[in-house]
Amino acid sequence: MLTVLGRQTSINVRKVLWTAAELGLAYELDERWGTTRDLSEPEFLALNPSAQMPVLSDGDVVLFESNAVCRYLAGRYGEGAIWPFDPAARAKIDQWMEWQSATLNPVWSDAFLGLVRRPETYVGREDAIAASAERWNRLMLVLERELSGRPFAAGDSFTLADIVLGLSVHRWRSTPISHPPAPNLTAYMERLRHRPAFDTVSPPDMA
Ligand SMILES: N[C@@H](CCC(=O)N[C@@H](CS)C(=O)NCC(=O)O)C(=O)O
């Protein structure tokens, strides 16, 4: 049995849950971590010394970093279905996964935290929130243009890249900023919403 440690409200936890669901894998979600138990407790640090969710435990295999976990699940259980064996096809998927975690993720946190999670530390930080929203929109329009010629991020079929990007598009659209028109992203979300796993893992009210 797979165990995923972390809260479902975390976008990085949802990447792993969606991947497992696409592969038809049963899992247990241990949401104590990040809710009633602190990620800086020694028991959790032994699993991820960076004190971040998600962590996956699969027998002897314990892993952190959501994209690495998704690749592990697809590589071990997916038989090439959502992460093909062909090196060029696989690299295209990895390219978009890296773009999501290394290029896109750093820009949205001020806007998302300041407008959705709203901890007290964001009171009076309107400039940082506005700058983050502007950079976020700019990068989402990169994806909007990319999706003008194909239905999914890496081509004609659904892959791991669509899990990480789909959750990112969903978060962007759920955050109350001024969104520029993005018809390709709207159509993309509609395509992803038809997948049975999507609403289970990422209910509409969960940004
Ligand atoms: N690069 C990491 C980032 C993980 C991350 O930022 N996790 C956040 C939740 S989305 C976290 O654990 N934050 C600490 C906390 O909520 O206590 C990954 O992709 O797994």
The ligand as an ORCA input file, in Angstrom:
! r2SCAN-3c Opt
* xyz 0 1
  N       9.615     21.295     -4.189
  C       8.755     20.693     -3.213
  C       7.900     21.776     -2.594
  C       7.032     21.212     -1.493
  C       6.277     22.308     -0.775
  O       6.501     23.512     -0.997
  N       5.363     21.892      0.079
  C       4.621     22.849      0.892
  C       3.115     22.639      0.720
  S       2.609     22.898     -0.965
  C       4.954     22.607      2.343
  O       5.203     21.503      2.752
  N       4.964     23.682      3.138
  C       5.240     23.598      4.536
  C       4.024     23.638      5.381
  O       2.900     23.809      4.847
  O       4.157     23.489      6.607
  C       7.873     19.624     -3.868
  O       7.547     19.780     -5.048
  O       7.536     18.620     -3.215
*
